[in-house]
Amino acid sequence: MSSTPADLFFTPDHEWVADPGGPRARVGVTAFAAEALGDVVFVSLPAVGDHVDAGGECGEIESTKSVSPLYAPVAGEVTAVNEAVLNAPELVNEEPFGAGWLFEVAPTAAADLLDAAAYAALTEAGA
């Protein structure tokens, strides 16, 4: 499993967000989530222009094991969607912190976020 990048913030539901206080916050799911999901076969994401709520459900990730909701770690307007993941959902498994990012938001508020150390402690505890 990939190590937890120190420059990202995380939700207890295993989403990550880069630059949650900046003009564009990039969102994805963690390597822990990608491994737990198994092979991702389909991703449903919010559309550009949609408003998402911090902690609110905003999409789904379907794997060979299950369908899991996707939660927004920040509130705001969706400004970009990763078309590559829509066409090749396996990127979520292959590069969850890189090419497997999901969408970007112009953030207005954040959910309760964990730093890398707190998220690593959570996953080490098996959550």
Rosetta constraint file for C-alpha pairs under 8 A:
AtomPair CA 1 CA 31 HARMONIC 6.28 0.50
AtomPair CA 1 CA 32 HARMONIC 6.91 0.50
AtomPair CA 1 CA 35 HARMONIC 7.49 0.50
AtomPair CA 2 CA 31 HARMONIC 5.97 0.50
AtomPair CA 2 CA 32 HARMONIC 7.98 0.50
AtomPair CA 4 CA 116 HARMONIC 6.06 0.50
AtomPair CA 4 CA 119 HARMONIC 7.87 0.50
AtomPair CA 4 CA 120 HARMONIC 6.59 0.50
AtomPair CA 5 CA 97 HARMONIC 8.00 0.50
AtomPair CA 5 CA 116 HARMONIC 6.54 0.50
AtomPair CA 6 CA 115 HARMONIC 7.47 0.50
AtomPair CA 6 CA 116 HARMONIC 5.14 0.50
AtomPair CA 6 CA 117 HARMONIC 7.71 0.50
AtomPair CA 7 CA 18 HARMONIC 7.15 0.50
AtomPair CA 7 CA 116 HARMONIC 7.42 0.50
AtomPair CA 8 CA 16 HARMONIC 6.43 0.50
AtomPair CA 8 CA 17 HARMONIC 5.81 0.50
AtomPair CA 8 CA 18 HARMONIC 4.98 0.50
AtomPair CA 8 CA 19 HARMONIC 7.25 0.50
AtomPair CA 8 CA 115 HARMONIC 6.96 0.50
AtomPair CA 8 CA 116 HARMONIC 6.61 0.50
AtomPair CA 9 CA 16 HARMONIC 5.57 0.50
AtomPair CA 9 CA 17 HARMONIC 5.30 0.50
AtomPair CA 9 CA 18 HARMONIC 6.43 0.50
AtomPair CA 9 CA 20 HARMONIC 7.74 0.50
AtomPair CA 9 CA 113 HARMONIC 5.95 0.50
AtomPair CA 9 CA 114 HARMONIC 5.56 0.50
AtomPair CA 9 CA 115 HARMONIC 4.97 0.50
AtomPair CA 9 CA 116 HARMONIC 6.31 0.50
AtomPair CA 10 CA 14 HARMONIC 6.43 0.50
AtomPair CA 10 CA 15 HARMONIC 5.67 0.50
AtomPair CA 10 CA 16 HARMONIC 4.38 0.50
AtomPair CA 10 CA 17 HARMONIC 6.27 0.50
AtomPair CA 10 CA 73 HARMONIC 7.57 0.50
AtomPair CA 10 CA 113 HARMONIC 5.32 0.50
AtomPair CA 10 CA 114 HARMONIC 4.92 0.50
AtomPair CA 10 CA 115 HARMONIC 6.33 0.50
AtomPair CA 10 CA 116 HARMONIC 7.14 0.50
AtomPair CA 10 CA 119 HARMONIC 6.42 0.50
AtomPair CA 11 CA 15 HARMONIC 5.36 0.50
AtomPair CA 11 CA 16 HARMONIC 6.48 0.50
AtomPair CA 11 CA 73 HARMONIC 6.38 0.50
AtomPair CA 11 CA 111 HARMONIC 7.65 0.50
AtomPair CA 11 CA 112 HARMONIC 6.92 0.50
AtomPair CA 11 CA 113 HARMONIC 5.22 0.50
AtomPair CA 11 CA 114 HARMONIC 6.06 0.50
AtomPair CA 11 CA 119 HARMONIC 7.78 0.50
AtomPair CA 12 CA 113 HARMONIC 7.80 0.50
AtomPair CA 12 CA 114 HARMONIC 7.54 0.50
AtomPair CA 12 CA 119 HARMONIC 7.39 0.50
AtomPair CA 12 CA 122 HARMONIC 7.67 0.50
AtomPair CA 13 CA 71 HARMONIC 7.50 0.50
AtomPair CA 14 CA 29 HARMONIC 5.88 0.50
AtomPair CA 14 CA 30 HARMONIC 5.56 0.50
AtomPair CA 14 CA 32 HARMONIC 7.18 0.50
AtomPair CA 14 CA 33 HARMONIC 5.80 0.50
AtomPair CA 15 CA 27 HARMONIC 7.04 0.50
AtomPair CA 15 CA 28 HARMONIC 5.64 0.50
AtomPair CA 15 CA 29 HARMONIC 4.22 0.50
AtomPair CA 15 CA 30 HARMONIC 5.73 0.50
AtomPair CA 15 CA 33 HARMONIC 7.93 0.50
AtomPair CA 15 CA 70 HARMONIC 7.80 0.50
AtomPair CA 15 CA 71 HARMONIC 7.15 0.50
AtomPair CA 15 CA 72 HARMONIC 7.68 0.50
AtomPair CA 15 CA 73 HARMONIC 6.78 0.50
AtomPair CA 16 CA 27 HARMONIC 5.67 0.50
AtomPair CA 16 CA 28 HARMONIC 5.30 0.50
AtomPair CA 16 CA 29 HARMONIC 5.62 0.50
AtomPair CA 16 CA 30 HARMONIC 6.10 0.50
AtomPair CA 16 CA 73 HARMONIC 7.24 0.50
AtomPair CA 17 CA 25 HARMONIC 6.24 0.50
AtomPair CA 17 CA 26 HARMONIC 5.52 0.50
AtomPair CA 17 CA 27 HARMONIC 4.55 0.50
AtomPair CA 17 CA 28 HARMONIC 6.60 0.50
AtomPair CA 17 CA 73 HARMONIC 6.67 0.50
AtomPair CA 17 CA 74 HARMONIC 7.99 0.50
AtomPair CA 18 CA 25 HARMONIC 5.42 0.50
AtomPair CA 18 CA 26 HARMONIC 5.19 0.50
AtomPair CA 18 CA 27 HARMONIC 6.64 0.50
AtomPair CA 19 CA 24 HARMONIC 7.10 0.50
AtomPair CA 19 CA 25 HARMONIC 5.14 0.50
AtomPair CA 19 CA 26 HARMONIC 7.18 0.50
AtomPair CA 20 CA 24 HARMONIC 7.56 0.50
AtomPair CA 20 CA 25 HARMONIC 5.08 0.50
AtomPair CA 20 CA 26 HARMONIC 7.93 0.50
AtomPair CA 20 CA 74 HARMONIC 6.88 0.50
AtomPair CA 20 CA 107 HARMONIC 6.56 0.50
AtomPair CA 20 CA 110 HARMONIC 6.80 0.50
AtomPair CA 21 CA 25 HARMONIC 7.36 0.50
AtomPair CA 21 CA 107 HARMONIC 6.75 0.50
AtomPair CA 22 CA 106 HARMONIC 7.76 0.50
AtomPair CA 22 CA 107 HARMONIC 7.24 0.50
AtomPair CA 23 CA 106 HARMONIC 5.50 0.50
AtomPair CA 23 CA 107 HARMONIC 6.79 0.50
AtomPair CA 24 CA 79 HARMONIC 7.73 0.50
AtomPair CA 24 CA 104 HARMONIC 6.11 0.50
AtomPair CA 24 CA 105 HARMONIC 5.47 0.50
AtomPair CA 24 CA 106 HARMONIC 4.80 0.50
AtomPair CA 24 CA 107 HARMONIC 6.72 0.50
AtomPair CA 25 CA 104 HARMONIC 5.35 0.50
AtomPair CA 25 CA 105 HARMONIC 5.15 0.50
AtomPair CA 25 CA 106 HARMONIC 6.30 0.50
AtomPair CA 25 CA 107 HARMONIC 6.45 0.50
AtomPair CA 26 CA 101 HARMONIC 7.12 0.50
AtomPair CA 26 CA 102 HARMONIC 7.53 0.50
AtomPair CA 26 CA 103 HARMONIC 5.93 0.50
AtomPair CA 26 CA 104 HARMONIC 4.31 0.50
AtomPair CA 26 CA 105 HARMONIC 6.55 0.50
AtomPair CA 27 CA 72 HARMONIC 7.77 0.50
AtomPair CA 27 CA 73 HARMONIC 7.58 0.50
AtomPair CA 27 CA 101 HARMONIC 6.02 0.50
AtomPair CA 27 CA 102 HARMONIC 5.70 0.50
AtomPair CA 27 CA 103 HARMONIC 5.41 0.50
AtomPair CA 27 CA 104 HARMONIC 5.91 0.50
AtomPair CA 27 CA 105 HARMONIC 7.80 0.50
AtomPair CA 28 CA 96 HARMONIC 6.75 0.50
AtomPair CA 28 CA 97 HARMONIC 6.99 0.50
AtomPair CA 28 CA 100 HARMONIC 7.03 0.50
AtomPair CA 28 CA 101 HARMONIC 4.51 0.50
AtomPair CA 28 CA 102 HARMONIC 4.96 0.50
AtomPair CA 28 CA 103 HARMONIC 7.07 0.50
AtomPair CA 29 CA 33 HARMONIC 6.24 0.50
AtomPair CA 29 CA 34 HARMONIC 6.84 0.50
AtomPair CA 29 CA 92 HARMONIC 7.44 0.50
AtomPair CA 29 CA 96 HARMONIC 6.18 0.50
AtomPair CA 29 CA 97 HARMONIC 7.61 0.50
AtomPair CA 29 CA 101 HARMONIC 7.35 0.50
AtomPair CA 29 CA 102 HARMONIC 7.83 0.50
AtomPair CA 30 CA 34 HARMONIC 6.22 0.50
AtomPair CA 30 CA 96 HARMONIC 5.85 0.50
AtomPair CA 30 CA 97 HARMONIC 6.77 0.50
AtomPair CA 31 CA 35 HARMONIC 6.01 0.50
AtomPair CA 31 CA 93 HARMONIC 7.22 0.50
AtomPair CA 31 CA 96 HARMONIC 5.59 0.50
AtomPair CA 31 CA 97 HARMONIC 7.31 0.50
AtomPair CA 32 CA 36 HARMONIC 6.21 0.50
AtomPair CA 32 CA 123 HARMONIC 7.34 0.50
AtomPair CA 33 CA 37 HARMONIC 5.99 0.50
AtomPair CA 34 CA 38 HARMONIC 6.36 0.50
AtomPair CA 34 CA 39 HARMONIC 7.86 0.50
AtomPair CA 34 CA 40 HARMONIC 7.67 0.50
AtomPair CA 34 CA 92 HARMONIC 6.46 0.50
AtomPair CA 34 CA 93 HARMONIC 5.23 0.50
AtomPair CA 34 CA 96 HARMONIC 7.03 0.50
AtomPair CA 35 CA 93 HARMONIC 6.92 0.50
AtomPair CA 37 CA 63 HARMONIC 5.98 0.50
AtomPair CA 37 CA 64 HARMONIC 7.80 0.50
AtomPair CA 37 CA 65 HARMONIC 6.46 0.50
AtomPair CA 37 CA 66 HARMONIC 7.07 0.50
AtomPair CA 38 CA 63 HARMONIC 6.00 0.50
AtomPair CA 38 CA 64 HARMONIC 6.38 0.50
AtomPair CA 38 CA 65 HARMONIC 6.34 0.50
AtomPair CA 38 CA 93 HARMONIC 7.74 0.50
AtomPair CA 39 CA 63 HARMONIC 5.27 0.50
AtomPair CA 39 CA 64 HARMONIC 5.66 0.50
AtomPair CA 39 CA 65 HARMONIC 7.74 0.50
AtomPair CA 39 CA 90 HARMONIC 6.74 0.50
AtomPair CA 39 CA 93 HARMONIC 6.76 0.50
AtomPair CA 40 CA 61 HARMONIC 6.97 0.50
AtomPair CA 40 CA 62 HARMONIC 5.83 0.50
AtomPair CA 40 CA 63 HARMONIC 4.05 0.50
AtomPair CA 40 CA 64 HARMONIC 6.58 0.50
AtomPair CA 40 CA 89 HARMONIC 5.84 0.50
AtomPair CA 40 CA 90 HARMONIC 5.41 0.50
AtomPair CA 40 CA 92 HARMONIC 6.83 0.50
AtomPair CA 40 CA 93 HARMONIC 6.68 0.50
AtomPair CA 41 CA 61 HARMONIC 7.97 0.50
AtomPair CA 41 CA 62 HARMONIC 5.84 0.50
AtomPair CA 41 CA 63 HARMONIC 5.16 0.50
AtomPair CA 41 CA 64 HARMONIC 6.80 0.50
AtomPair CA 41 CA 89 HARMONIC 5.61 0.50
AtomPair CA 41 CA 90 HARMONIC 6.48 0.50
AtomPair CA 42 CA 61 HARMONIC 6.06 0.50
AtomPair CA 42 CA 62 HARMONIC 5.02 0.50
AtomPair CA 42 CA 63 HARMONIC 6.82 0.50
AtomPair CA 42 CA 86 HARMONIC 7.21 0.50
AtomPair CA 42 CA 89 HARMONIC 5.62 0.50
AtomPair CA 43 CA 59 HARMONIC 7.60 0.50
AtomPair CA 43 CA 60 HARMONIC 5.91 0.50
AtomPair CA 43 CA 61 HARMONIC 4.66 0.50
AtomPair CA 43 CA 62 HARMONIC 6.18 0.50
AtomPair CA 43 CA 85 HARMONIC 7.28 0.50
AtomPair CA 43 CA 86 HARMONIC 6.01 0.50
AtomPair CA 43 CA 89 HARMONIC 6.20 0.50
AtomPair CA 44 CA 59 HARMONIC 5.06 0.50
AtomPair CA 44 CA 60 HARMONIC 5.01 0.50
AtomPair CA 44 CA 61 HARMONIC 6.36 0.50
AtomPair CA 44 CA 86 HARMONIC 7.55 0.50
AtomPair CA 45 CA 58 HARMONIC 6.67 0.50
AtomPair CA 45 CA 59 HARMONIC 4.75 0.50
AtomPair CA 45 CA 60 HARMONIC 6.86 0.50
AtomPair CA 45 CA 81 HARMONIC 7.36 0.50
AtomPair CA 45 CA 102 HARMONIC 7.30 0.50
AtomPair CA 45 CA 103 HARMONIC 7.48 0.50
AtomPair CA 46 CA 50 HARMONIC 6.30 0.50
AtomPair CA 46 CA 52 HARMONIC 7.95 0.50
AtomPair CA 46 CA 58 HARMONIC 5.87 0.50
AtomPair CA 46 CA 59 HARMONIC 6.12 0.50
AtomPair CA 46 CA 78 HARMONIC 7.19 0.50
AtomPair CA 46 CA 81 HARMONIC 7.66 0.50
AtomPair CA 46 CA 103 HARMONIC 7.89 0.50
AtomPair CA 47 CA 78 HARMONIC 6.75 0.50
AtomPair CA 47 CA 80 HARMONIC 7.91 0.50
AtomPair CA 47 CA 81 HARMONIC 6.96 0.50
AtomPair CA 48 CA 77 HARMONIC 7.59 0.50
AtomPair CA 48 CA 78 HARMONIC 4.91 0.50
AtomPair CA 48 CA 79 HARMONIC 5.20 0.50
AtomPair CA 48 CA 80 HARMONIC 5.60 0.50
AtomPair CA 48 CA 81 HARMONIC 6.58 0.50
AtomPair CA 49 CA 77 HARMONIC 5.75 0.50
AtomPair CA 49 CA 78 HARMONIC 5.25 0.50
AtomPair CA 49 CA 79 HARMONIC 6.28 0.50
AtomPair CA 50 CA 77 HARMONIC 5.66 0.50
AtomPair CA 50 CA 78 HARMONIC 5.45 0.50
AtomPair CA 51 CA 75 HARMONIC 7.28 0.50
AtomPair CA 51 CA 76 HARMONIC 5.50 0.50
AtomPair CA 51 CA 77 HARMONIC 4.46 0.50
AtomPair CA 51 CA 78 HARMONIC 6.22 0.50
AtomPair CA 52 CA 56 HARMONIC 6.81 0.50
AtomPair CA 52 CA 57 HARMONIC 7.99 0.50
AtomPair CA 52 CA 58 HARMONIC 6.47 0.50
AtomPair CA 52 CA 72 HARMONIC 6.46 0.50
AtomPair CA 52 CA 74 HARMONIC 7.53 0.50
AtomPair CA 52 CA 75 HARMONIC 5.23 0.50
AtomPair CA 52 CA 76 HARMONIC 5.56 0.50
AtomPair CA 52 CA 77 HARMONIC 6.37 0.50
AtomPair CA 52 CA 78 HARMONIC 7.17 0.50
AtomPair CA 53 CA 57 HARMONIC 7.82 0.50
AtomPair CA 53 CA 72 HARMONIC 6.38 0.50
AtomPair CA 53 CA 74 HARMONIC 6.54 0.50
AtomPair CA 53 CA 75 HARMONIC 4.25 0.50
AtomPair CA 53 CA 76 HARMONIC 6.71 0.50
AtomPair CA 54 CA 71 HARMONIC 7.66 0.50
AtomPair CA 54 CA 72 HARMONIC 5.26 0.50
AtomPair CA 54 CA 73 HARMONIC 5.12 0.50
AtomPair CA 54 CA 74 HARMONIC 4.26 0.50
AtomPair CA 54 CA 75 HARMONIC 4.34 0.50
AtomPair CA 54 CA 109 HARMONIC 6.77 0.50
AtomPair CA 54 CA 110 HARMONIC 5.63 0.50
AtomPair CA 54 CA 111 HARMONIC 4.88 0.50
AtomPair CA 55 CA 71 HARMONIC 5.58 0.50
AtomPair CA 55 CA 72 HARMONIC 5.30 0.50
AtomPair CA 55 CA 73 HARMONIC 5.63 0.50
AtomPair CA 55 CA 74 HARMONIC 7.09 0.50
AtomPair CA 55 CA 75 HARMONIC 7.98 0.50
AtomPair CA 55 CA 111 HARMONIC 5.72 0.50
AtomPair CA 56 CA 71 HARMONIC 5.30 0.50
AtomPair CA 56 CA 72 HARMONIC 5.66 0.50
AtomPair CA 57 CA 69 HARMONIC 6.32 0.50
AtomPair CA 57 CA 70 HARMONIC 5.63 0.50
AtomPair CA 57 CA 71 HARMONIC 4.38 0.50
AtomPair CA 57 CA 72 HARMONIC 6.42 0.50
AtomPair CA 58 CA 69 HARMONIC 7.52 0.50
AtomPair CA 58 CA 70 HARMONIC 5.70 0.50
AtomPair CA 58 CA 71 HARMONIC 5.58 0.50
AtomPair CA 58 CA 72 HARMONIC 6.22 0.50
AtomPair CA 59 CA 69 HARMONIC 5.94 0.50
AtomPair CA 59 CA 70 HARMONIC 4.84 0.50
AtomPair CA 59 CA 71 HARMONIC 7.10 0.50
AtomPair CA 60 CA 67 HARMONIC 6.66 0.50
AtomPair CA 60 CA 68 HARMONIC 5.56 0.50
AtomPair CA 60 CA 69 HARMONIC 4.42 0.50
AtomPair CA 60 CA 70 HARMONIC 5.03 0.50
AtomPair CA 61 CA 67 HARMONIC 5.72 0.50
AtomPair CA 61 CA 68 HARMONIC 5.25 0.50
AtomPair CA 61 CA 69 HARMONIC 6.33 0.50
AtomPair CA 61 CA 70 HARMONIC 6.65 0.50
AtomPair CA 62 CA 66 HARMONIC 5.92 0.50
AtomPair CA 62 CA 67 HARMONIC 4.25 0.50
AtomPair CA 62 CA 68 HARMONIC 6.28 0.50
AtomPair CA 63 CA 67 HARMONIC 6.20 0.50
AtomPair CA 73 CA 110 HARMONIC 6.06 0.50
AtomPair CA 73 CA 111 HARMONIC 5.39 0.50
AtomPair CA 73 CA 112 HARMONIC 7.90 0.50
AtomPair CA 73 CA 113 HARMONIC 7.38 0.50
AtomPair CA 74 CA 105 HARMONIC 7.61 0.50
AtomPair CA 74 CA 107 HARMONIC 5.96 0.50
AtomPair CA 74 CA 108 HARMONIC 7.24 0.50
AtomPair CA 74 CA 109 HARMONIC 5.60 0.50
AtomPair CA 74 CA 110 HARMONIC 4.05 0.50
AtomPair CA 74 CA 111 HARMONIC 5.65 0.50
AtomPair CA 75 CA 105 HARMONIC 7.62 0.50
AtomPair CA 75 CA 107 HARMONIC 5.50 0.50
AtomPair CA 75 CA 108 HARMONIC 5.47 0.50
AtomPair CA 75 CA 109 HARMONIC 5.04 0.50
AtomPair CA 75 CA 110 HARMONIC 5.99 0.50
AtomPair CA 75 CA 111 HARMONIC 7.74 0.50
AtomPair CA 76 CA 105 HARMONIC 5.77 0.50
AtomPair CA 76 CA 106 HARMONIC 5.34 0.50
AtomPair CA 76 CA 107 HARMONIC 4.47 0.50
AtomPair CA 76 CA 108 HARMONIC 5.06 0.50
AtomPair CA 76 CA 109 HARMONIC 7.06 0.50
AtomPair CA 77 CA 105 HARMONIC 5.37 0.50
AtomPair CA 77 CA 106 HARMONIC 5.35 0.50
AtomPair CA 77 CA 107 HARMONIC 6.93 0.50
AtomPair CA 78 CA 103 HARMONIC 7.07 0.50
AtomPair CA 78 CA 104 HARMONIC 5.75 0.50
AtomPair CA 78 CA 105 HARMONIC 4.33 0.50
AtomPair CA 78 CA 106 HARMONIC 6.46 0.50
AtomPair CA 79 CA 103 HARMONIC 7.64 0.50
AtomPair CA 79 CA 104 HARMONIC 5.53 0.50
AtomPair CA 79 CA 105 HARMONIC 5.33 0.50
AtomPair CA 79 CA 106 HARMONIC 6.45 0.50
AtomPair CA 80 CA 103 HARMONIC 5.51 0.50
AtomPair CA 80 CA 104 HARMONIC 5.01 0.50
AtomPair CA 80 CA 105 HARMONIC 7.15 0.50
AtomPair CA 81 CA 102 HARMONIC 6.16 0.50
AtomPair CA 81 CA 103 HARMONIC 4.29 0.50
AtomPair CA 81 CA 104 HARMONIC 6.42 0.50
AtomPair CA 82 CA 86 HARMONIC 6.89 0.50
AtomPair CA 82 CA 100 HARMONIC 7.95 0.50
AtomPair CA 82 CA 101 HARMONIC 6.63 0.50
AtomPair CA 82 CA 102 HARMONIC 5.28 0.50
AtomPair CA 82 CA 103 HARMONIC 5.69 0.50
AtomPair CA 83 CA 87 HARMONIC 6.35 0.50
AtomPair CA 84 CA 88 HARMONIC 5.83 0.50
AtomPair CA 84 CA 89 HARMONIC 7.72 0.50
AtomPair CA 84 CA 99 HARMONIC 7.95 0.50
AtomPair CA 85 CA 89 HARMONIC 4.63 0.50
AtomPair CA 85 CA 90 HARMONIC 7.34 0.50
AtomPair CA 85 CA 91 HARMONIC 6.01 0.50
AtomPair CA 85 CA 92 HARMONIC 7.05 0.50
AtomPair CA 85 CA 99 HARMONIC 7.89 0.50
AtomPair CA 85 CA 100 HARMONIC 6.12 0.50
AtomPair CA 85 CA 101 HARMONIC 7.55 0.50
AtomPair CA 85 CA 102 HARMONIC 6.88 0.50
AtomPair CA 89 CA 93 HARMONIC 7.94 0.50
AtomPair CA 89 CA 100 HARMONIC 7.83 0.50
AtomPair CA 90 CA 94 HARMONIC 6.27 0.50
AtomPair CA 90 CA 100 HARMONIC 7.99 0.50
AtomPair CA 91 CA 95 HARMONIC 5.51 0.50
AtomPair CA 91 CA 96 HARMONIC 6.85 0.50
AtomPair CA 91 CA 99 HARMONIC 6.39 0.50
AtomPair CA 91 CA 100 HARMONIC 4.62 0.50
AtomPair CA 92 CA 96 HARMONIC 4.73 0.50
AtomPair CA 92 CA 99 HARMONIC 7.74 0.50
AtomPair CA 92 CA 100 HARMONIC 4.32 0.50
AtomPair CA 92 CA 101 HARMONIC 7.12 0.50
AtomPair CA 93 CA 100 HARMONIC 7.38 0.50
AtomPair CA 94 CA 100 HARMONIC 7.22 0.50
AtomPair CA 95 CA 99 HARMONIC 5.53 0.50
AtomPair CA 95 CA 100 HARMONIC 5.05 0.50
AtomPair CA 96 CA 100 HARMONIC 4.63 0.50
AtomPair CA 96 CA 101 HARMONIC 6.25 0.50
AtomPair CA 97 CA 101 HARMONIC 6.36 0.50
AtomPair CA 114 CA 118 HARMONIC 5.62 0.50
AtomPair CA 114 CA 119 HARMONIC 5.75 0.50
AtomPair CA 115 CA 119 HARMONIC 6.17 0.50
AtomPair CA 116 CA 120 HARMONIC 6.00 0.50
AtomPair CA 117 CA 121 HARMONIC 6.23 0.50
AtomPair CA 118 CA 122 HARMONIC 6.25 0.50
AtomPair CA 119 CA 123 HARMONIC 6.27 0.50
AtomPair CA 120 CA 124 HARMONIC 6.02 0.50
AtomPair CA 121 CA 125 HARMONIC 6.21 0.50
AtomPair CA 122 CA 126 HARMONIC 6.70 0.50
AtomPair CA 122 CA 127 HARMONIC 5.80 0.50
AtomPair CA 123 CA 127 HARMONIC 5.30 0.50
